[in-house]
């Protein structure tokens, strides 16, 4: 088991360095900072079969030809469904909206994700809480350079700070449709807030 994902320490045990300790007030300024390399994004929910694959599928389709976007992936805070395909309802909703090529096997968040991805975007407050505690533990053990990713709610890009995506797993298919609509709106917001400040020139 990845020890960095064991949530045993209280969040108040230590403080993040200033580079990682972002507040709601200063976050927009950070997000609009100019950049010259593609942005990598990891979407995270609990089991990585419903919400985060939905987010990844939508984001991949919308940014398919966008040179400002690098690696895209999704994962779960738990390993409950490791190796499984996304929930069939996620796949049918994606297909109904034109995403027919998406393929994914569920996996758990790894320590290296906090170093390899620029943004780690949680689906709800519990996911965010777990990710933040894991990031703090990694930073405590290895320093800020070991986990520089910006960890936040995907819903922060939807126009209402703190908006969450309710887990549709135990509900009907309409919950997945609602989640799809949220992912689409959040993706558009991410493009406006983050990618608009990036200038990538593709080499020819």
N, C-alpha and C positions, 0 to 999 in steps of 0.2 A: 504494500500500500504506500502511496506517495505521502510521506510524512508532512509535506508542506500543506496538504489539504486537510489535515486533522485539525479540527477547530477546537482546540483545548485551551488556548490562552485568551484571557480577557483583552478586549481591544484597548483598554487603557494602560496596558502593561508598558507600552512605549509609544513614542510619537513618530510619525513619518517625517522624513526630511522635507524641507520646504518645497522641493521640486515635485513631491508626490502628494502634498497636503493641500489639495485644491478645495475651495469652498464653492457653493452655488453661485456666489457673487462674482468670483474671478474666473469661473470656468469658461464663459463665452469668449473672453479675451484670449485665453489659452487655446481654445479651439480654432480661432481665426488666425493663429500665428502662421506666417508664410512658411512654405516648405518647397523642396525641389525633388523629392522622391516619392514614389507611390506609397499610399497609406494601406496598411494591413489591418484587417478587422476580424475579431473572433466573437461570435455570438454565443451566449451561454444561458441555458435554463437548467432545470433540475436533472432530467434524464436524457436530454439530447435526442428525443424522438418526436416532439411536437412543436414547441415554440421556436427553439433556436434553429432547427433545420428549416422551418418556415421562413425565419428571418434571413438565413443564409441563401435560400432559394430565391427569395424576392430580391435581395441585394445583388446576387450574381446576375440575375436577369436585367435589372435596371442599369447596372454599371458594366455590362458585358464588354463594351467597346471603349470604356473610360480608362485612359492611360494613367490617370491619377490614382487608380486603385491597384494594390498589389495582392498579397495573399488574402483569401477569404476562407473561413472555416467556422465550424460550430462545435460545441462540446457541452458536457453537463457537469454540475458540481458533484454529482453522484455517479457511480458506475453500475447502476441498476440494469441498464439495457445495453451494456458495452457490446459492440459488434452487431447490434440489431439495425435493421433498416428503419427509416422514419415511420411513424404511425400512418396507416393507409389513408386516414382522413387528411393528414398534412399533404400527402402526395396527390390526392384527388383535387384538393383545393388549388394547389399549385398548378396542376395540369389544366384545370378549368380556366385558369388565368394565363395560359400560354407557356408555362414552364414545364416542359415535358422531358427535359434532358437531365434533370437534377438527380444525383445519386449520392448516398451518404451512409456511412456506418457509424453508429453512435460510439462516442468515446468520452472519457473523463478529462477534465481540465488537468493539464500538466504544469509543473513548475516552469518549464521552459516557455510556456505560452506567455508568461508575463514579461519575457524578454524578447520573444520573437514577434509579438503583435503590438502595433501602435495603440489600438483601441480594443478593449475587452468590454463588450456591451451586454449587460444583464437584462433579463426579461422582467424581473420583479425585485422587490426590496430584499427578500430572503436570499435570492441569488447574489445580489449585490453585497449583502452582509457577509456571506460566505467567501466571496471572491476578495473582498477587502481584507478580511482577516487572514486569508492565505497570503495575499500580497504583503501584508505587514510582517508575517512570519518570515517570508523570503527575504525581505529587506533587512530584518533584524539579523538574519544569519549571513547574508551575503552583500549587504549594502544596496544603495539605491540603484546601482547599475544592474543588479540582478533581476529587477522587476520594474522597469520604467514605464510599462504600459499605463494608459489612462483607463481606469476602471470606472464605469458609470452605467446608469440606466440607458437602454436604447430609447426608452420613452422620453428622455430629456430632449430628444430631437423632434418630438411630435407637436410642439407648440405649448404643451403644459408640463412644466417641470415636475418630475416625480411620477409621471404616468406609467402604470404597470400593465403588463399583458397577463391576464388571468389564465392559469393553466387549464386548457380545454379537455384534458385527457379523460376525465370522468363524466364529461357532459356530452351533448349532442353535437352534430356536425356544424351547427351554426356558430358554435364557439370557435371553431377553426376559421370560419369565414370572417368573424370579427377580428381574430388575430391577424389574418391576412391583410385586412384593411388597415390595421394599426401598423404592421410592418411596412406597408407601402408608404404610409404617411411619414413614419420615422425615417425611412430611407431617403425620402425627398428632403427632409429636414437635415439629415446628415450631409447630404450633398451640398446643400446651401450653406451650412455652418462650417463644415470642415474642408470639403474639396474645393470650394470657391477660392480659397487662399493658396492653392497649390498650382504651380506652373510646371508641367512636365512636357518636355520636347522629345518625341520619339525619334530615336536615331534611324537614319535611312541608309 
